[in-house]
């Protein structure tokens, strides 16, 4: 013990004698390591507060982009700390990191329109040594060959392989983080606030494999594709025990895992990991039969409404599926999902009408190896909003090749009655829509206006429709409109709809 104390004090003396110089050297080394500008306001090293471990902290850490990302803050952190075994770091055989902690970090990931991400080349490549001229190398080789020919032959010694340094981490903790991601190629943005992560490593023993306990909580999650919000001020949580399996290489088993999105809980089971350069997954997920309200919490316009907590619902739903396969440049994991809603209803207490007798049966199968084999089957959609009735079914195959569709839609929707069914937020709708139509065939035949390759029949009526909201303050009017469905009229309608500009995203 005395020897350990002496070694620790001797190792720490240079820092206490020249703290300012040590801080400058650390900054210099970090800037040499990263292809970004690294700054921090202060550095603290203690050999006593976590004895016999070493404590290192950086205050107000900043990593700022260069080149195409000049001035962009890639990472900021109010305080970053690491606690590690000093003796293990000196020996470098097995570095034991007790904890890594980040307080109020902010991560910003950005993909430019040319596809360049700001994180791809953040680590600098080691500089190559300059090559000597060929004449000099040949002269040196001839000299060495002449000298070696005069010496007795020696057995070639095999170079000793340098042992790899092992690193183990006992705990990772992130508190009150913020994450922002912007993709200029896909026109997608996502962000999260109040992100807390705790990872604790259980080393295990000879009979029990090592495992990590994981707890993740995120608030204020937004996901926007173009002008459409898929998530808005959502909350996401994930709790799991991640178990390593020595017999399965780098694969990790998710045990007792539960994902929560807003009010909906999902049980997750399976394995994730790496096989060579590929990420692999074999996961299944399911909800226990839950109340219909938890499914409605996934709809942004409903979940963010101030009256959502008082929303009245009946009925049950069940969601189950799987994610299985490899992820690389050529393929993605295959995804299968089934959703069923039975005899559901919802009503806002402050509004007079309700949506009753809701039934949904939908299944989706995405083929990660051959995306063209993907299928979507909406086997049933039935809803009775504000006393009306609406039914629909739709089947889609080969969406990335020659898309085949088969579907039907029948019902009447009184748009003015929607205001008495759901909160429309400064939106006014009038008029009604009636339809009784069916479609079947290949979209390529539709483009050619082929009566044989694409069949459609039925009627669509729009009567005195008016839409007024913040995006369209002058209002959008559609007078009485009736059309019999043929391939030619469908093509014309698609052309007209594609020319309507999307509204700007609401904040």
Secondary structure as UniProt FT lines:
FT   HELIX           2..17
FT   HELIX           19..33
FT   STRAND          37..39
FT   STRAND          42..46
FT   TURN            49..52
FT   STRAND          53..64
FT   HELIX           67..69
FT   TURN            70..71
FT   STRAND          73..85
FT   HELIX           86..91
FT   STRAND          94..103
FT   STRAND          106..111
FT   TURN            113..114
FT   TURN            118..121
FT   HELIX           134..149
FT   STRAND          166..169
FT   STRAND          171..183
FT   TURN            184..187
FT   STRAND          188..202
FT   STRAND          211..225
FT   TURN            226..227
FT   STRAND          228..244
FT   HELIX           246..248
FT   TURN            249..250
FT   STRAND          252..261
FT   TURN            262..263
FT   STRAND          264..275
FT   TURN            276..277
FT   STRAND          278..286
FT   STRAND          290..291
FT   HELIX           292..296
FT   TURN            297..298
FT   HELIX           300..303
FT   TURN            306..307
FT   HELIX           308..310
FT   STRAND          312..327
FT   STRAND          334..347
FT   TURN            349..350
FT   STRAND          355..366
FT   HELIX           371..373
FT   STRAND          375..385
FT   TURN            386..387
FT   STRAND          390..397
FT   TURN            399..400
FT   STRAND          404..414
FT   HELIX           415..420
FT   STRAND          428..442
FT   HELIX           443..447
FT   TURN            448..449
FT   TURN            451..453
FT   STRAND          454..468
FT   TURN            471..474
FT   STRAND          476..478
FT   STRAND          481..484
FT   HELIX           487..498
//
